[in-house]
């Protein structure tokens, strides 16, 4: 009975994240196929961090951070379908994340080419924090760097706050290894340890600003059109993400975070409970491990 419930919940959970009606993972064959190792192995920090439920909070936090930069905000508002098909946009991001974390090197490079092709179409202009109009392209190294550190810092901070699973090699290992993920996208210089990550976030601080467009996107992030059952859970995830942001960014957003005692223990409990409800089945990681064993990369 428990196994049947876990299979049903797991299928519905995957359907939500992959934007498919039956929960089938469209990029599963990509992870299973190919030959040899990818960028990471099961005992590497990115593999461990991205397999954890705390990434649910980290994803929300990363979107909040990105919304504060007018360049990345313009790309989302003008070139994504976040309002019309939010789960489809989410699925696209998850596809890149999972393929880059778990697939073979050749599959990672093919996925990066797909993303670069999309980035090539994302261009326009925005008003910066000083009121000047600037041209932008999603392929610009500075914008790529901001998006990269927003995701990396968010996954790291939320794992530290809400997961009990230790990171192999610690925060420095995660930052150094995950920097490899953006090289195929064209970003050749990224933080290599936690101190460099903090310095990079601080360097972008003067560029962050809040406009009417920012408030519109953050308002949508606060109350996205999710299925009714998911809305209450998402409210908790949103507050968990908000709480881990630097104080200055929280003040810019203008939303008050709930007290830590109302957020941290319940979030940890919810993520553990969700993991139990979904059960041990994890098709993507299982496919990745099977490929590595088949090719003699791991025993």
Backbone as CSV, one residue per row, in Angstrom:
resi,resn,N_x,N_y,N_z,CA_x,CA_y,CA_z,C_x,C_y,C_z
1,UNK,0.830,-1.198,0.000,0.000,0.000,0.000,0.875,1.263,0.000
2,UNK,1.908,1.284,0.876,2.793,2.448,0.952,3.510,2.653,-0.374
3,UNK,4.002,1.546,-0.961,4.707,1.646,-2.238,3.786,2.188,-3.325
4,UNK,2.542,1.742,-3.345,1.589,2.209,-4.351,1.332,3.707,-4.195
5,UNK,1.195,4.164,-2.954,0.978,5.596,-2.699,2.191,6.395,-3.141
6,UNK,3.394,5.899,-2.808,4.612,6.604,-3.197,4.745,6.703,-4.713
7,UNK,4.393,5.628,-5.422,4.463,5.659,-6.879,3.492,6.691,-7.451
8,UNK,2.288,6.766,-6.870,1.295,7.714,-7.354,1.743,9.157,-7.093
9,UNK,2.230,9.412,-5.855,2.694,10.762,-5.520,3.906,11.130,-6.358
10,UNK,4.822,10.188,-6.522,6.013,10.451,-7.328,5.654,10.784,-8.765
11,UNK,4.687,10.062,-9.319,4.267,10.319,-10.692,3.648,11.713,-10.826
12,UNK,2.816,12.090,-9.864,2.185,13.414,-9.905,3.215,14.529,-9.695
13,UNK,4.172,14.276,-8.829,5.225,15.260,-8.586,6.047,15.482,-9.843
14,UNK,6.420,14.395,-10.503,7.204,14.520,-11.739,6.383,15.157,-12.855
15,UNK,5.078,14.886,-12.869,4.219,15.513,-13.875,4.206,17.025,-13.707
16,UNK,4.211,17.481,-12.451,4.207,18.922,-12.175,5.513,19.560,-12.635
17,UNK,6.637,18.912,-12.348,7.944,19.496,-12.656,8.320,19.382,-14.131
18,UNK,7.789,18.373,-14.815,8.160,18.171,-16.219,7.103,18.677,-17.183
19,UNK,5.976,19.142,-16.649,4.872,19.648,-17.472,4.377,18.575,-18.446
20,UNK,4.298,17.331,-17.955,3.757,16.233,-18.751,2.571,15.636,-18.005
21,UNK,1.541,15.180,-18.703,0.345,14.677,-18.021,0.555,13.376,-17.260
22,UNK,1.505,12.541,-17.706,1.683,11.224,-17.098,2.936,11.115,-16.231
23,UNK,3.686,12.210,-16.096,4.883,12.169,-15.262,6.089,11.558,-15.932
24,UNK,5.977,11.244,-17.215,7.140,10.713,-17.934,8.156,11.833,-18.148
25,UNK,9.410,11.540,-17.930,10.454,12.564,-18.002,10.991,12.628,-19.424
26,UNK,10.739,13.729,-20.145,11.117,13.791,-21.557,12.613,13.618,-21.812
27,UNK,13.446,14.016,-20.855,14.896,13.958,-21.077,15.539,12.729,-20.410
28,UNK,14.713,11.758,-20.003,15.258,10.565,-19.354,16.176,9.791,-20.295
29,UNK,15.776,9.645,-21.564,16.614,8.913,-22.520,17.939,9.631,-22.769
30,UNK,17.907,10.961,-22.670,19.145,11.722,-22.848,20.141,11.385,-21.746
31,UNK,19.654,11.266,-20.511,20.512,10.919,-19.381,20.974,9.471,-19.480
32,UNK,20.072,8.589,-19.885,20.404,7.163,-19.962,21.351,6.857,-21.114
33,UNK,21.231,7.606,-22.214,22.040,7.344,-23.397,23.417,7.970,-23.307
34,UNK,24.112,7.976,-24.413,25.479,8.494,-24.392,26.425,7.474,-23.812
35,UNK,27.681,7.823,-23.816,28.689,6.900,-23.311,29.614,7.602,-22.333
36,UNK,30.016,6.859,-21.319,31.021,7.346,-20.393,30.512,8.390,-19.418
37,UNK,31.456,9.008,-18.724,31.088,9.945,-17.664,30.600,11.283,-18.202
38,UNK,29.954,12.005,-17.337,29.610,13.381,-17.627,30.547,14.293,-16.863
39,UNK,30.029,15.389,-16.385,30.848,16.294,-15.588,30.975,15.807,-14.144
40,UNK,29.976,15.025,-13.661,29.925,14.699,-12.233,29.612,13.225,-12.013
41,UNK,30.028,12.759,-10.843,29.751,11.390,-10.405,28.893,11.425,-9.151
42,UNK,28.355,10.273,-8.738,27.409,10.260,-7.603,27.956,10.827,-6.298
43,UNK,29.279,10.825,-6.102,29.828,11.353,-4.857,30.364,12.770,-5.019
44,UNK,30.023,13.444,-6.118,30.420,14.836,-6.319,29.349,15.778,-5.768
45,UNK,29.786,16.940,-5.347,28.887,17.894,-4.687,27.669,18.277,-5.529
46,UNK,27.794,18.627,-6.824,26.594,19.006,-7.584,25.569,17.880,-7.668
47,UNK,26.043,16.639,-7.827,25.122,15.499,-7.900,24.318,15.418,-6.606
48,UNK,24.981,15.531,-5.473,24.327,15.398,-4.165,23.377,16.569,-3.904
49,UNK,23.826,17.792,-4.169,22.992,18.965,-3.905,21.750,18.958,-4.784
50,UNK,21.906,18.651,-6.062,20.774,18.740,-6.988,19.805,17.585,-6.841
51,UNK,20.202,16.537,-6.136,19.285,15.436,-5.870,18.416,15.700,-4.649
52,UNK,18.719,16.752,-3.917,18.038,17.026,-2.650,16.777,17.858,-2.875
53,UNK,15.778,17.644,-2.028,14.525,18.387,-2.115,14.699,19.878,-1.834
54,UNK,15.803,20.269,-1.206,16.025,21.687,-0.926,16.149,22.504,-2.205
55,UNK,16.378,21.838,-3.348,16.436,22.572,-4.613,15.085,23.198,-4.950
56,UNK,14.000,22.668,-4.386,12.682,23.278,-4.617,12.658,24.704,-4.074
57,UNK,13.280,24.895,-2.908,13.377,26.234,-2.329,14.402,27.056,-3.108
58,UNK,15.518,26.419,-3.450,16.580,27.118,-4.163,16.126,27.670,-5.497
59,UNK,15.263,26.945,-6.200,14.775,27.428,-7.478,13.962,28.705,-7.348
60,UNK,13.118,28.766,-6.316,12.318,29.974,-6.073,13.237,31.133,-5.712
61,UNK,14.215,30.879,-4.869,15.152,31.930,-4.453,15.930,32.470,-5.652
62,UNK,16.363,31.580,-6.535,17.124,32.013,-7.707,16.289,32.936,-8.596
63,UNK,15.015,32.629,-8.753,14.147,33.480,-9.567,13.948,34.851,-8.924
64,UNK,13.875,34.881,-7.606,13.767,36.172,-6.911,15.030,37.000,-7.135
65,UNK,16.197,36.361,-7.023,17.449,37.071,-7.251,17.529,37.599,-8.690
66,UNK,17.166,36.761,-9.648,17.244,37.173,-11.049,16.325,38.357,-11.331
67,UNK,15.180,38.390,-10.659,14.217,39.477,-10.891,14.762,40.830,-10.458
68,UNK,15.764,40.835,-9.582,16.321,42.100,-9.099,17.318,42.725,-10.066
69,UNK,17.771,41.962,-11.051,18.677,42.524,-12.052,17.846,42.893,-13.275
70,UNK,17.848,44.162,-13.688,16.969,44.575,-14.790,17.262,43.885,-16.114
71,UNK,18.498,43.417,-16.299,18.833,42.718,-17.530,18.208,41.341,-17.591
72,UNK,18.421,40.537,-16.551,17.815,39.203,-16.532,16.303,39.301,-16.430
73,UNK,15.808,40.327,-15.739,14.369,40.547,-15.642,13.768,40.801,-17.025
74,UNK,14.424,41.635,-17.820,13.928,41.936,-19.162,13.873,40.673,-20.015
75,UNK,14.876,39.828,-19.886,14.874,38.582,-20.644,13.699,37.699,-20.290
76,UNK,13.385,37.616,-18.994,12.260,36.796,-18.541,10.938,37.386,-19.019
77,UNK,10.782,38.701,-18.842,9.502,39.339,-19.185,9.232,39.329,-20.692
78,UNK,10.276,39.573,-21.471,10.076,39.796,-22.896,10.236,38.546,-23.756
79,UNK,10.907,37.527,-23.217,11.227,36.380,-24.072,10.849,35.032,-23.474
80,UNK,10.162,35.014,-22.340,9.772,33.726,-21.780,8.255,33.663,-21.677
81,UNK,7.767,32.465,-21.470,6.332,32.246,-21.359,5.938,32.004,-19.894
82,UNK,6.555,32.757,-18.994,6.360,32.466,-17.574,4.918,32.651,-17.126
83,UNK,4.172,33.559,-17.777,2.765,33.758,-17.395,1.843,32.758,-18.077
84,UNK,2.066,32.523,-19.368,1.175,31.662,-20.133,1.425,30.179,-19.890
85,UNK,2.683,29.818,-19.667,3.036,28.406,-19.475,4.151,28.294,-18.440
86,UNK,3.843,28.633,-17.173,4.904,28.649,-16.157,5.535,27.284,-15.929
87,UNK,4.731,26.223,-15.978,5.292,24.898,-15.735,6.151,24.454,-16.914
88,UNK,5.796,24.903,-18.118,6.627,24.590,-19.276,7.983,25.265,-19.178
89,UNK,7.991,26.528,-18.733,9.263,27.236,-18.560,10.095,26.559,-17.473
90,UNK,9.435,26.165,-16.379,10.132,25.464,-15.303,10.753,24.176,-15.821
91,UNK,9.990,23.444,-16.632,10.493,22.180,-17.165,11.738,22.390,-18.018
92,UNK,11.771,23.484,-18.776,12.947,23.763,-19.596,14.189,23.985,-18.763
93,UNK,14.031,24.704,-17.645,15.165,24.937,-16.749,15.605,23.641,-16.089
94,UNK,14.636,22.828,-15.656,14.959,21.556,-15.008,15.659,20.623,-15.988
95,UNK,15.246,20.664,-17.249,15.905,19.823,-18.253,17.394,20.149,-18.326
96,UNK,17.723,21.439,-18.446,19.141,21.801,-18.524,19.881,21.391,-17.250
97,UNK,19.267,21.638,-16.100,19.911,21.325,-14.816,20.188,19.832,-14.688
98,UNK,19.191,18.992,-14.975,19.359,17.557,-14.777,20.281,16.941,-15.824
99,UNK,20.151,17.372,-17.074,21.043,16.840,-18.105,22.488,17.211,-17.786
100,UNK,22.724,18.458,-17.383,24.092,18.898,-17.092,24.649,18.199,-15.854
101,UNK,23.797,17.870,-14.904,24.259,17.216,-13.680,24.514,15.733,-13.885
102,UNK,23.653,15.049,-14.639,23.660,13.584,-14.643,24.010,12.926,-15.969
103,UNK,23.957,13.639,-17.081,24.132,12.991,-18.383,25.608,12.854,-18.763
104,UNK,25.846,12.180,-19.878,27.200,12.018,-20.403,27.689,13.341,-20.977
105,UNK,28.982,13.423,-21.201,29.564,14.668,-21.714,28.964,15.049,-23.073
106,UNK,28.802,14.085,-23.958,28.264,14.411,-25.283,26.830,14.927,-25.178
107,UNK,26.043,14.373,-24.252,24.670,14.838,-24.073,24.638,16.227,-23.454
108,UNK,25.575,16.498,-22.548,25.661,17.832,-21.941,25.979,18.874,-22.998
109,UNK,26.918,18.567,-23.886,27.291,19.523,-24.926,26.139,19.773,-25.896
110,UNK,25.359,18.722,-26.187,24.195,18.891,-27.063,23.132,19.750,-26.385
111,UNK,22.928,19.533,-25.096,21.961,20.352,-24.347,22.421,21.797,-24.283
112,UNK,23.708,22.011,-24.080,24.236,23.374,-24.043,24.038,24.071,-25.386
113,UNK,24.182,23.329,-26.473,23.958,23.912,-27.796,22.504,24.331,-27.957
114,UNK,21.591,23.512,-27.428,20.168,23.871,-27.472,19.921,25.175,-26.718
115,UNK,20.514,25.296,-25.525,20.313,26.495,-24.713,20.961,27.703,-25.375
116,UNK,22.149,27.541,-25.943,22.801,28.657,-26.636,21.952,29.155,-27.801
117,UNK,21.311,28.217,-28.500,20.434,28.602,-29.595,19.269,29.453,-29.116
118,UNK,18.720,29.101,-27.949,17.640,29.902,-27.369,18.160,31.265,-26.921
119,UNK,19.336,31.271,-26.307,19.919,32.530,-25.826,20.180,33.501,-26.977
120,UNK,20.522,32.965,-28.140,20.826,33.822,-29.275,19.647,34.674,-29.715
121,UNK,18.437,34.246,-29.370,17.225,34.981,-29.751,16.786,35.970,-28.674
122,UNK,17.406,35.892,-27.493,16.977,36.730,-26.359,17.850,37.972,-26.312
123,UNK,17.303,39.070,-26.806,18.028,40.337,-26.804,17.038,41.479,-26.768
124,UNK,17.515,42.636,-26.366,16.646,43.805,-26.264,17.341,44.899,-25.490
125,UNK,16.573,45.697,-24.763,17.154,46.773,-23.961,16.428,46.865,-22.634
126,UNK,17.077,47.485,-21.659,16.482,47.680,-20.336,17.026,48.969,-19.739
127,UNK,16.352,49.462,-18.713,16.801,50.637,-17.976,17.543,50.158,-16.740
128,UNK,18.805,50.554,-16.599,19.611,50.053,-15.487,19.312,50.800,-14.190
129,UNK,20.040,50.456,-13.141,19.783,51.013,-11.807,20.027,52.514,-11.746
130,UNK,20.784,53.055,-12.707,21.063,54.489,-12.746,20.195,55.232,-13.762
131,UNK,19.200,54.535,-14.309,18.274,55.172,-15.226,18.730,55.245,-16.660
132,UNK,19.810,54.547,-17.018,20.323,54.569,-18.388,19.808,53.366,-19.168
133,UNK,19.559,53.567,-20.449,19.120,52.458,-21.292,20.333,51.659,-21.747
134,UNK,20.227,50.351,-21.627,21.325,49.458,-22.013,20.796,48.352,-22.918
135,UNK,21.609,47.981,-23.892,21.295,46.824,-24.724,21.705,45.554,-23.971
136,UNK,21.001,44.461,-24.224,21.381,43.200,-23.575,21.166,42.039,-24.526
137,UNK,21.874,40.982,-24.256,21.695,39.698,-24.918,21.895,38.621,-23.863
138,UNK,21.104,37.563,-23.940,21.240,36.481,-22.964,22.602,35.808,-23.040
139,UNK,23.309,36.031,-24.136,24.650,35.443,-24.290,25.742,36.315,-23.696
140,UNK,25.405,37.532,-23.239,26.412,38.406,-22.631,27.043,37.720,-21.424
141,UNK,28.375,37.698,-21.339,29.031,37.040,-20.197,28.565,37.566,-18.841
142,UNK,28.326,38.897,-18.740,27.907,39.447,-17.448,26.542,38.932,-17.041
143,UNK,25.602,38.881,-17.972,24.271,38.363,-17.647,24.325,36.863,-17.359
144,UNK,25.112,36.130,-18.155,25.286,34.702,-17.881,25.847,34.482,-16.479
145,UNK,26.811,35.324,-16.108,27.416,35.183,-14.786,26.387,35.443,-13.692
146,UNK,25.561,36.487,-13.851,24.564,36.784,-12.825,23.569,35.637,-12.675
147,UNK,23.075,35.115,-13.792,22.126,33.997,-13.727,22.790,32.786,-13.075
148,UNK,24.053,32.548,-13.433,24.778,31.410,-12.869,24.931,31.545,-11.352
149,UNK,25.395,32.704,-10.889,25.626,32.830,-9.444,24.303,32.908,-8.684
150,UNK,23.242,33.402,-9.327,21.934,33.409,-8.663,21.484,31.984,-8.382
151,UNK,21.624,31.101,-9.371,21.259,29.701,-9.160,22.205,29.026,-8.183
152,UNK,23.504,29.219,-8.381,24.485,28.530,-7.545,24.376,28.954,-6.091
153,UNK,24.304,30.261,-5.838,24.178,30.746,-4.471,22.879,30.262,-3.842
154,UNK,21.814,30.233,-4.617,20.512,29.835,-4.081,20.480,28.353,-3.727
155,UNK,20.965,27.502,-4.621,20.984,26.069,-4.307,21.874,25.785,-3.100
156,UNK,23.004,26.496,-3.026,23.923,26.285,-1.917,23.313,26.740,-0.602
157,UNK,22.796,27.973,-0.555,22.242,28.505,0.698,21.040,27.704,1.168
158,UNK,20.179,27.289,0.241,18.989,26.546,0.647,19.344,25.128,1.092
159,UNK,20.374,24.551,0.484,20.834,23.240,0.965,21.390,23.372,2.378
160,UNK,22.185,24.404,2.605,22.741,24.617,3.939,21.653,24.861,4.977
161,UNK,20.589,25.541,4.581,19.537,25.912,5.532,18.544,24.789,5.792
162,UNK,18.233,23.970,4.757,17.079,23.081,4.874,17.376,21.606,4.657
163,UNK,18.615,21.250,4.359,18.944,19.835,4.153,19.868,19.335,5.252
164,UNK,19.698,18.071,5.604,20.587,17.428,6.579,21.689,16.639,5.884
165,UNK,21.697,16.624,4.555,22.679,15.849,3.793,23.952,16.673,3.629
166,UNK,25.089,16.180,4.105,26.340,16.945,3.941,26.755,17.035,2.478
167,UNK,27.391,18.150,2.128,27.889,18.346,0.763,29.307,17.788,0.678
168,UNK,29.563,16.822,-0.190,30.928,16.290,-0.310,31.922,17.395,-0.676
169,UNK,32.916,17.582,0.178,33.897,18.626,-0.069,33.452,20.004,0.370
170,UNK,32.211,20.128,0.833,31.716,21.401,1.347,31.337,22.385,0.248
171,UNK,31.055,23.616,0.673,30.589,24.655,-0.244,31.612,24.941,-1.342
172,UNK,32.895,24.955,-1.005,33.925,25.244,-2.005,33.893,24.236,-3.153
173,UNK,33.686,22.964,-2.820,33.645,21.934,-3.858,32.441,22.132,-4.763
174,UNK,31.307,22.484,-4.174,30.114,22.703,-4.995,30.330,23.859,-5.952
175,UNK,30.850,24.968,-5.458,31.058,26.140,-6.308,32.057,25.828,-7.424
176,UNK,33.167,25.174,-7.067,34.209,24.884,-8.063,33.697,23.929,-9.146
177,UNK,33.019,22.874,-8.717,32.575,21.877,-9.686,31.421,22.377,-10.535
178,UNK,30.488,23.109,-9.929,29.328,23.570,-10.710,29.726,24.670,-11.685
179,UNK,30.869,25.284,-11.489,31.357,26.270,-12.453,31.574,25.631,-13.828
180,UNK,31.851,24.330,-13.862,32.045,23.645,-15.145,30.772,23.646,-15.986
181,UNK,29.621,23.729,-15.323,28.347,23.595,-16.025,28.099,24.708,-17.025
182,UNK,28.671,25.879,-16.788,28.381,27.032,-17.653,29.461,27.262,-18.718
183,UNK,30.536,26.502,-18.673,31.557,26.651,-19.711,31.000,26.359,-21.101
184,UNK,30.196,25.291,-21.288,29.641,25.052,-22.633,28.638,26.121,-23.073
185,UNK,28.133,26.919,-22.132,27.215,28.003,-22.482,27.965,29.267,-22.893
186,UNK,29.298,29.257,-22.726,30.101,30.401,-23.127,30.654,31.220,-21.987
187,UNK,30.413,30.795,-20.755,30.935,31.532,-19.602,32.225,30.855,-19.141
188,UNK,33.342,31.494,-19.407,34.635,30.872,-19.134,35.177,31.204,-17.753
189,UNK,34.678,32.276,-17.131,35.173,32.661,-15.810,34.005,32.727,-14.835
190,UNK,34.049,31.883,-13.834,33.010,31.829,-12.813,33.684,31.607,-11.465
191,UNK,33.023,31.952,-10.367,33.616,31.742,-9.040,34.074,30.301,-8.843
192,UNK,35.228,30.148,-8.159,35.815,28.830,-7.948,35.736,28.365,-6.505
193,UNK,35.300,29.223,-5.602,35.092,28.802,-4.218,34.051,29.730,-3.595
194,UNK,33.687,29.458,-2.345,32.597,30.207,-1.724,32.936,31.681,-1.549
195,UNK,34.182,31.992,-1.217,34.542,33.392,-1.032,34.434,34.160,-2.349
196,UNK,34.828,33.545,-3.459,34.690,34.189,-4.762,33.217,34.350,-5.134
197,UNK,32.398,33.390,-4.745,30.963,33.499,-4.997,30.383,34.704,-4.255
198,UNK,30.739,34.854,-2.982,30.245,35.989,-2.201,30.725,37.312,-2.788
199,UNK,31.967,37.340,-3.248,32.496,38.558,-3.877,31.737,38.889,-5.156
200,UNK,31.394,37.865,-5.935,30.671,38.095,-7.185,29.266,38.626,-6.912
201,UNK,28.586,38.047,-5.927,27.248,38.543,-5.565,27.335,39.997,-5.131
202,UNK,28.338,40.324,-4.299,28.501,41.700,-3.813,28.800,42.660,-4.960
203,UNK,29.552,42.192,-5.969,29.898,43.061,-7.097,28.673,43.451,-7.911
204,UNK,27.675,42.571,-7.934,26.461,42.867,-8.695,25.470,43.730,-7.926
205,UNK,25.674,43.876,-6.624,24.700,44.594,-5.794,24.336,45.975,-6.338
206,UNK,25.300,46.804,-6.779,24.917,48.130,-7.278,24.047,48.087,-8.532
207,UNK,24.036,46.959,-9.233,23.251,46.855,-10.459,21.809,46.429,-10.192
208,UNK,21.525,46.003,-8.972,20.188,45.502,-8.655,19.250,46.664,-8.362
209,UNK,18.021,46.522,-8.790,17.040,47.585,-8.593,15.635,46.997,-8.643
210,UNK,14.672,47.780,-8.192,13.274,47.354,-8.213,12.460,48.383,-8.990
211,UNK,11.762,47.919,-10.001,10.898,48.770,-10.818,9.483,48.200,-10.772
212,UNK,8.583,48.826,-11.502,7.227,48.281,-11.613,7.261,46.886,-12.223
213,UNK,8.144,46.696,-13.190,8.266,45.376,-13.806,8.767,44.344,-12.794
214,UNK,9.716,44.759,-11.951,10.226,43.855,-10.914,9.095,43.436,-9.987
215,UNK,8.309,44.421,-9.519,7.210,44.124,-8.601,6.164,43.220,-9.256
216,UNK,5.958,43.426,-10.552,5.004,42.571,-11.273,5.464,41.113,-11.272
217,UNK,6.744,40.890,-11.604,7.260,39.519,-11.671,7.315,38.895,-10.285
218,UNK,7.761,39.653,-9.290,7.835,39.113,-7.931,6.433,38.824,-7.395
219,UNK,5.463,39.682,-7.728,4.085,39.400,-7.341,3.585,38.108,-7.948
220,UNK,3.969,37.870,-9.209,3.587,36.609,-9.854,4.293,35.424,-9.183
221,UNK,5.576,35.604,-8.863,6.305,34.527,-8.184,5.710,34.211,-6.822
222,UNK,5.159,35.230,-6.191,4.565,35.033,-4.869,3.284,34.202,-4.952
223,UNK,2.519,34.395,-6.027,1.254,33.675,-6.167,1.103,33.159,-7.601
224,UNK,1.899,32.184,-7.991,1.778,31.647,-9.353,0.506,30.804,-9.484
225,UNK,0.029,30.600,-10.707,-1.207,29.831,-10.912,-0.972,28.320,-10.828
226,UNK,-0.728,27.853,-9.627,-0.485,26.434,-9.410,-1.799,25.702,-9.131
227,UNK,-1.801,24.377,-9.279,-2.977,23.607,-8.871,-3.302,23.873,-7.400
228,UNK,-4.580,23.855,-7.011,-4.976,24.206,-5.637,-4.206,23.462,-4.547
229,UNK,-3.953,22.165,-4.767,-3.270,21.372,-3.736,-1.848,21.871,-3.505
230,UNK,-1.244,22.429,-4.555,0.157,22.836,-4.462,0.341,24.240,-3.885
231,UNK,-0.727,25.038,-3.838,-0.565,26.445,-3.474,-0.086,26.638,-2.044
232,UNK,-0.655,25.897,-1.106,-0.258,26.054,0.297,1.203,25.649,0.483
233,UNK,1.588,24.537,-0.135,2.978,24.094,-0.031,3.908,25.138,-0.640
234,UNK,3.507,25.716,-1.760,4.357,26.716,-2.413,4.521,27.953,-1.548
235,UNK,3.467,28.347,-0.832,3.578,29.506,0.056,4.708,29.304,1.057
236,UNK,4.804,28.093,1.619,5.894,27.794,2.545,7.246,27.829,1.871
237,UNK,7.329,27.300,0.646,8.596,27.320,-0.094,9.012,28.749,-0.414
238,UNK,8.044,29.590,-0.760,8.353,30.987,-1.067,8.924,31.681,0.161
239,UNK,8.312,31.474,1.313,8.814,32.098,2.533,10.186,31.549,2.909
240,UNK,10.399,30.266,2.670,11.710,29.671,2.950,12.778,30.283,2.051
241,UNK,12.429,30.527,0.788,13.371,31.159,-0.137,13.654,32.596,0.279
242,UNK,12.610,33.336,0.609,12.744,34.746,0.997,13.644,34.891,2.217
243,UNK,13.492,33.985,3.174,14.250,34.074,4.415,15.751,33.949,4.199
244,UNK,16.159,33.193,3.187,17.596,32.956,2.976,18.268,34.036,2.135
245,UNK,17.505,34.970,1.586,18.114,36.049,0.807,18.892,36.994,1.711
246,UNK,19.926,37.640,1.189,20.610,38.675,1.967,19.612,39.762,2.373
247,UNK,19.871,40.386,3.524,18.924,41.361,4.065,18.637,42.491,3.080
248,UNK,19.671,42.987,2.381,19.451,44.092,1.451,18.500,43.694,0.332
249,UNK,18.640,42.470,-0.173,17.757,42.016,-1.235,16.327,41.856,-0.730
250,UNK,16.170,41.371,0.501,14.821,41.267,1.071,14.175,42.640,1.193
251,UNK,14.960,43.634,1.629,14.417,44.990,1.757,14.035,45.558,0.396
252,UNK,14.832,45.271,-0.628,14.503,45.738,-1.966,13.187,45.129,-2.451
253,UNK,13.009,43.846,-2.187,11.781,43.172,-2.611,10.575,43.750,-1.875
254,UNK,10.781,44.143,-0.623,9.720,44.793,0.123,8.712,43.846,0.743
255,UNK,9.082,42.591,0.875,8.201,41.616,1.511,8.813,41.180,2.827
256,UNK,7.998,41.085,3.826,8.485,40.709,5.139,8.575,39.190,5.256
257,UNK,9.728,38.711,5.647,9.888,37.270,5.838,9.289,36.859,7.169
258,UNK,8.716,35.689,7.207,8.204,35.151,8.466,9.377,34.887,9.411
259,UNK,9.138,34.804,10.709,10.214,34.489,11.663,10.842,33.125,11.361
260,UNK,12.117,32.994,11.691,12.831,31.748,11.412,12.141,30.537,12.015
261,UNK,11.602,30.679,13.219,10.992,29.520,13.877,9.733,29.056,13.147
262,UNK,9.133,29.966,12.366,7.947,29.597,11.594,8.306,29.015,10.227
263,UNK,9.572,29.155,9.842,9.966,28.767,8.485,10.910,27.570,8.469
264,UNK,12.005,27.656,9.216,13.065,26.657,9.062,12.624,25.256,9.496
265,UNK,12.167,25.041,10.745,11.761,23.672,11.118,10.623,23.126,10.252
266,UNK,9.555,23.898,9.971,8.494,23.348,9.116,8.976,23.017,7.697
267,UNK,9.889,23.839,7.153,10.389,23.561,5.804,11.209,22.280,5.799
268,UNK,12.067,22.118,6.782,12.850,20.884,6.866,11.941,19.665,6.987
269,UNK,10.900,19.774,7.821,9.962,18.659,7.999,9.212,18.382,6.700
270,UNK,8.745,19.448,6.040,7.983,19.270,4.803,8.830,18.593,3.727
271,UNK,10.075,19.024,3.561,10.926,18.444,2.521,11.235,16.976,2.815
272,UNK,11.453,16.647,4.103,11.669,15.233,4.464,10.409,14.419,4.208
273,UNK,9.241,14.986,4.563,7.982,14.279,4.355,7.702,14.077,2.870
274,UNK,8.013,15.101,2.075,7.800,14.992,0.633,8.695,13.925,0.035
275,UNK,9.933,13.869,0.487,10.838,12.830,0.003,10.282,11.453,0.334
276,UNK,9.748,11.288,1.546,9.172,9.994,1.931,7.949,9.675,1.081
277,UNK,7.095,10.673,0.853,5.876,10.457,0.070,6.198,10.053,-1.365
278,UNK,7.239,10.653,-1.913,7.616,10.320,-3.290,8.262,8.948,-3.356
279,UNK,8.947,8.578,-2.281,9.587,7.280,-2.237,10.988,7.288,-2.821
280,UNK,11.649,6.143,-2.798,13.050,6.081,-3.224,13.247,6.125,-4.728
281,UNK,12.186,5.948,-5.507,12.335,5.912,-6.954,12.784,7.271,-7.490
282,UNK,13.842,7.266,-8.282,14.359,8.479,-8.910,14.869,8.099,-10.302
283,UNK,13.979,8.134,-11.302,14.347,7.604,-12.624,15.588,8.241,-13.240
284,UNK,15.777,9.541,-13.050,16.908,10.222,-13.692,18.226,9.751,-13.091
285,UNK,18.320,9.785,-11.776,19.576,9.360,-11.142,19.827,7.874,-11.374
286,UNK,18.778,7.068,-11.331,18.936,5.638,-11.587,19.472,5.397,-12.998
287,UNK,18.945,6.154,-13.956,19.424,6.016,-15.333,20.887,6.434,-15.446
288,UNK,21.259,7.499,-14.732,22.646,7.975,-14.775,23.591,6.943,-14.162
289,UNK,23.208,6.389,-13.029,24.049,5.382,-12.372,24.173,4.136,-13.253
290,UNK,23.066,3.707,-13.853,23.112,2.536,-14.743,24.070,2.778,-15.907
291,UNK,24.051,3.988,-16.471,24.949,4.297,-17.590,26.407,4.241,-17.139
292,UNK,26.682,4.815,-15.963,28.054,4.824,-15.466,28.548,3.414,-15.167
293,UNK,27.664,2.572,-14.641,28.050,1.177,-14.384,28.242,0.415,-15.688
294,UNK,27.362,0.638,-16.629,27.451,-0.046,-17.917,28.771,0.240,-18.626
295,UNK,29.236,1.483,-18.478,30.474,1.905,-19.143,31.711,1.753,-18.267
296,UNK,31.542,1.133,-17.080,32.674,0.851,-16.219,33.257,2.061,-15.524
297,UNK,32.500,3.152,-15.454,32.994,4.363,-14.775,32.958,4.185,-13.269
298,UNK,31.896,3.531,-12.775,31.791,3.213,-11.345,31.492,1.723,-11.218
299,UNK,31.773,1.176,-10.044,31.554,-0.253,-9.827,30.084,-0.538,-9.629
